[in-house]
Amino acid sequence: MPLQRRAMPEAPTPRASTAPAWRLVVLSSLPAIRSIEGHWLLPAKFVTGMKQYVERWNGPVVVGLQAGHEPSGDLDNRHWLPIELPFEVQIVDFRELAGNGGPLLQRSILLVTLNHVLYGLGQRCREQGGILVANTELTLTTQLQIARSVRGWGPSLLKTGLWLLLNHRRALAEIRSAHGLQCNGTPTFEAFARHNPAPLLYFDNRVTSVLCATPEEIEARFEALSSRRQRLRLMYSGRLHPIKGVHHLVPLARRLRDRNIDFELRIAGDGPLRAALEAQIAQHGLHEQVRLLGTLDFHDQLMPMLRREIDLFVCPHLQGDPSCTYLETLCAGVPIVGYANEAWRGLQRLCSAGRVCALGRLETLADEIEALSNDLSALKALAMSAREFAVQHLFELEFERRIVHLQRLCEAAELRT
């Protein structure tokens, strides 16, 4: 189901919550870890997200977790008293639930990220009075790209690839069985929407209206650029990991310097490639052009910097996961120059807020940056397009669309009974 900008699927119009009192069950991949004192170990970001469901859902909200012992890698993990959580937490055997069902399915709508241990859950829901809504983020192509970046070429990659191919067939069957489908980003919407009767496209992000750039901030950035009071300010933010193409950033900076482009590149984030980046910057004498900023606070540091101090975002992602980075950058009124992975290629067709370059081709990335550095009116037009698109997809709007989608599925189930 290819997407064109003028044919973007219409999300349900946000409205006050009128859903019947169905129970909302969110099955999460987080491990269920509880202290002797009865405290749940959960990431603060996850709890904040679940509170959004509680505030908008007219009925009880339950989080289902599989029993675990090893904490997730989330940096904001903390212990929560059950009384601090406005939702119920249950330990759930996912395989047992998908195989045999149980009371958790009765008059419940389940929001579930596709997982091989949950295949069969759609059928159990149909048998036992539940509603299944599958959530998707990664296409088969992106999964294979991630596997290749992590494992490299060899027998291990072949084995993983075969498993992913077989898993893909089972995932499609589960999508067909589900009552609804929520797709984070264009890649899985294009791949899966035709297999489900009630698909929804959304763009996950953390930007509320107060964080969005103003036209005046964009004007100020370009006034500084056009008067040559500022060099072209580039930025990358995210994990410093091979799957994000971060190892292309310093070679890109070398090419831009060789072309005598007056620029600076700020790199925000942390990860396994940080030491290598530091060494490369020193080796090639790029301290004047490239700065490593470490991890920035999203609300107080990253978004203000993007809005006021960055002219162009460099996105060398080699695979198409629907990173929040795209929408959050556009919300700051910052255009993106990035590789043609599935996520950016599909989003750029809708928003016209940047440039798409051949996957893995550093020279084309440098070409686009050089061209925009010499055409500030084009760069400013991209920035305005970025903001125009993003304000239609702020966090509160996207979340409300998802809630309305769930409401309507519950209302349709009421009509069938």
N, C-alpha and C positions, 0 to 999 in steps of 0.2 A: 504494500500500500504506500507508494511513493508520496511524499509530502511536497507541496508547493507553498510558497509564502501566502498566496491569496486563498489557499484551500486548507488552511490550518484547521484541524478538527475543533469544533466548538465544545468547550467545556460547559457543564451545567452551570446555569446562573446561580451564584451564591444566594442563599436565602436563610432565614432563621431555621434552626434545627426543629424539624417536625417528625423525625423518625419515630416509628413505633418503638416500644420499649424492648427492642432486641438487645441481647448482650453482644458487645463488641469484644472479640478475642484477637489479640495480636500475638502471633507465634514468632518469637525472636530466636536468633541463633546464639544469643548470649548464653553463657553457662549459668545455671542456677546454683549459686553459692551462698550459703547462709551460715552465719557465725553461730557459735554455741549460745550466744545471747539472743539469737533470733533476728539479727540484722541481715538484710539482703545487700550483697555487693553488686552495685550497678553503676554504670557511667552517668555522670550528671547530665550530659547532653541527651542521653536516652530518656532519663526521667523527665527532663524538660519537654521533650517531644511527646511523651505519653500524657503529660498534663494538658497538652493542647487537645488531644483526643477527649480527655475527660471533660474539659470545658465545653466542648462542642457536641458531645454525644448525649442523646436523651436516653440513657440507660446505663447499666453497669458496664465497666471496662475491666478486662482481665488480660494480664500478660502471661503467656505460657512459655516456660523455659525448660530445656532439658537439663537433667542433673549433671553437674560438673564439679571439678575440683581445681582445675587450672584457670586462674582469672584471665579475662580477655586482656588484650594489649592496650586498652583505652587508658590514656593518661589521666582522665578525670574520674576514674573509678573511686567510689567511696561507699561506706556502709550507711544503710538507711534503716531506720526503725520502720516497721510496718505501718505505724500510725502516721509517719511522714508521707506515705505514698497514697495518693487519692485513688489508686487502682489496686486490684487484687493481683497477687503474684501466685501462680501455681506451677509446681513441677510437673511436667508432662513428658511421657514417653512418646516421642513423635512416631516411631514405628508402630507402636500399639494403637495410637490414635488413628493412623492412616489405615491400619489393617482391620481394626474392629470397631472404631468409633468409640462412643461413650457419652456420658451426660454433658460433657463440655460442648458437644455439637448441637444440643437441643435448643432451638430458638436462639441460635447464635449466628452472627456473621463473622467469619474468620478472615483476617487479613494476613496473608502468608507470603513471604519471599520464597520462590520456588526452591525446593530442596529435595534431593533424591530420596531421603528417608520419609518424605511426606507424600510421595506419589501414591495415589489411591484415595486421597482425602476428599477429592471432589465427589467421588461415588459415595463415600460414607456420608457426606453431608446431604446428598440427595436422598439417601435412605433414612436418615435419622433427623430430618428437619432443620438442617443447617444450611448456611450459604457460604460458599467459598469464593474469595476474591484473591486471585494470584497477583503478586507484585513482581515485576521483572526489571532488571537493570542491564544484564549482559547478554549479548547475542553469542551464538556459537563462534563467530569470527573473533570477537573480542576475547572470549575464553581461550581460544587457541593462541592468540597473540600474547596473552598474559602467561600462558604455560611456556611458550617459547622463550619469553624474556626471563623467566625464572629458572627454567631447566636447561636452556640451550638446546643444541641439536644432539640427538643420540637416541638410544633405545628407550630411555626414560620418557622422552618427549613423545615417542611413537606410542608407548603404552598409555600415556595420559590422553593423547589425541584420540585413540580408539575408544577410551572410556567416555570422553566428552561427546563423541559422535553418537554412541549408544544412549547416553544420558539425554541428549538433545531430542531424540525420538520420543522418549518417555515424557520429557517436559512438554512437548507439543500435545501429547495425549492428555496430560493434566490440564493444560490451558483450555483445551476443548471441553473438558469436563467441568471446569470452573464456571460459576454463574457470572463472574465479572473479572475484569483484568485492568490493572493499573500499571502503566508503562512509564518508567522514569527515563525520559529522553526519547528522541526520535528513533534510535536504532531498533529497540525492541518493539516499539509501536509499529514500525514498518514491517518487522519480521513476524509479529505475532497477532496483531489486531484482527486480521481476517479469520483467525482461528477461534475467536470468542465472540459471543453475542453482545457483550457490553464492555467494549474497551474504552479506556481513558488515557490520554496523553497528559503528563505533567512534567514539570521541571523542578526537581528538588533544589532548594537553596535555603540560606539562613537570613536573607536580607529582608528586613521590614522597611516600611516607607521612610522612617526617620534616618535610615542609613543610606538611602538612595541619593545619588548625586543630583545637584540642582543645575539647571541650565547656566546659572551664573558661575558656578564652579568650573564647568566645562569652558565657558568663555574666558575665564581668568587663566586657565591652563594654556589655552591657545594664544592668548594675547602675549604671554611670556615667551612662548615658542616663536611666534612671528616676529617679535622684537629682538629675538636672539639673546634674551636675558637668561634663557635656559637651554641646555643641550637636550636632545631627544632622550626622554626618560623611559626606559624599558623596564619591565618587571616580569618575574616568574614567581609564583607562590605555590606551595604544595609539598608533597613528600619528595625528598631527595633520593629517589629510587629509580632503578633502571626502567621499570615499566612506565615511568612518566617521561622517559627520554631526557632526563636531566643531564646525562653525559654529553648531550649535544650543545649545551649552553656555552661552555667555554670555547669550543671550536667555532661556534657562531660568533662569539665576541671577537675572536681573532680575525675572522673574515670581515666583520664590520670595521674594525680598526684598519685593516689593510686597505679598505676602500675609502679611508679618510672621512668616515661618518662621525660627526661629533655626538657621542651618545654616552649614556651610563646604563648599566644593567644591574638591577637589584634582585637578589635571589633570597626569598623568604621561605623558611621551612627547615626541616631537619630530616635526617635519615642516613642510610648506610653509605651514600656517596658524598657526604659532606667533606670528609678528610681528603678524598680524591679531588674534589673541586678546589679546595684550599691549595693543594699542591699544584694543580694546573694553573691557577691564577698566579701563583708565585713564579712558576717555571716560565710563563710567557709574559711576565711583567705587566699584568692587566689590573693592578691595584687601582689605577686611576679610573678604569672603566667599569670594573665588576666588584660588587660588594655583597658579602654574605651577611644577612640580617638575623639569621636564626629564626625561631618560632615567634610570630607576632600574635598578640591578642586580637581576635577577629574584630570585636566591636570597637575597642579603644585605639588600636594601632593600624591593623591591616586596612580596614575599610576607609578610615580617614586618609591614609596615605594614598590609596588608589584614587580616591575622589579628587584630591588636591594636588598630587605630586607626580602622577604617572600618566604618560601619553599613549603608551601602547603595551599590550600584554603579549609576551612570547609564550606560546603553548606547544612544546615539542612532544606532546603525548603520542606515543606510538601505538596505542590501543584505545578503543572507543568506550571506556567506561563513562557513565554519565556524571562526571565529576561536578560537584557544586561550584567549582571554580568558574565554569563558563558563565552561569547566570550571575554569580556574585561580581564578577569582573564587569559584565555588561551593566549591572545596576550602578556601578561606579562611573558609568559613562566612558569606559575605556574600551577601545576596539581590541580585537584579538587577531594576531597573526599566528596560525597554527597549522600543524600537519593535518592531512585529510583523513583522520581516523573517522569512524562511523559517527561518533557523537558530535564532533565539531562540524563535520561536513553537513550533517542533517540540520543542525541548529543554524548554521550560517545561511542555509537556503531560506530559512524562515525570517531571519532578523537582518540580513545584509549589514552586519556590524563588524566586518573584518575581512580577512583574506585567508583562503585555503591554499595550502602548498602541498606538493607531491610528498607522499609519506616517506620520511627519512631523508629527504633531499635538502641538505643544509644550504646549498647554493640558492635554491628557490626561496627559502626562508629569508636569506640575506637580501635577495633581489627585492622581495616585497617590502622589507623594512627600508631599504634604500629608496625605493620608489615613493613610499609614503613620507619619508623624511624630506623629500624634494617637492611634495605636493601637500602642503598643510591644509588646504581647503578640502581635499579629499579625506584627509585624516580626521578633520573636524566633522565632516558629514557622517563618517562612520561612527564617531563618538556620539553624535546626536541620535543616530539610528539605534545604537546600543541602548541608550537610556530609554528611548521611545518603546522599544520592545520589552525591556526588562520591567518597566513599571506596570506592565500588564501581567507580570508573572512573579510578583513579590511573594514572599513566604505566606502571608496571611491569605492572599488570593488563591494560591496553589493548594494550600491546605484546605481551604473552604470548598474548593472544587472537588477534592477527594472525599470530603465528608458528605457532600451532596450526592456524589456518585454512590456511596454506601447507603445513604438514606433511600435513594430511589430503588436500589436492589431490594431493600427490606419492604418497601411499599409494594413492589411487584410481587414479592413472595406472599404478602398479605392478600393480594387480589387472587392469587392462585388457590388459596385455602378456603 
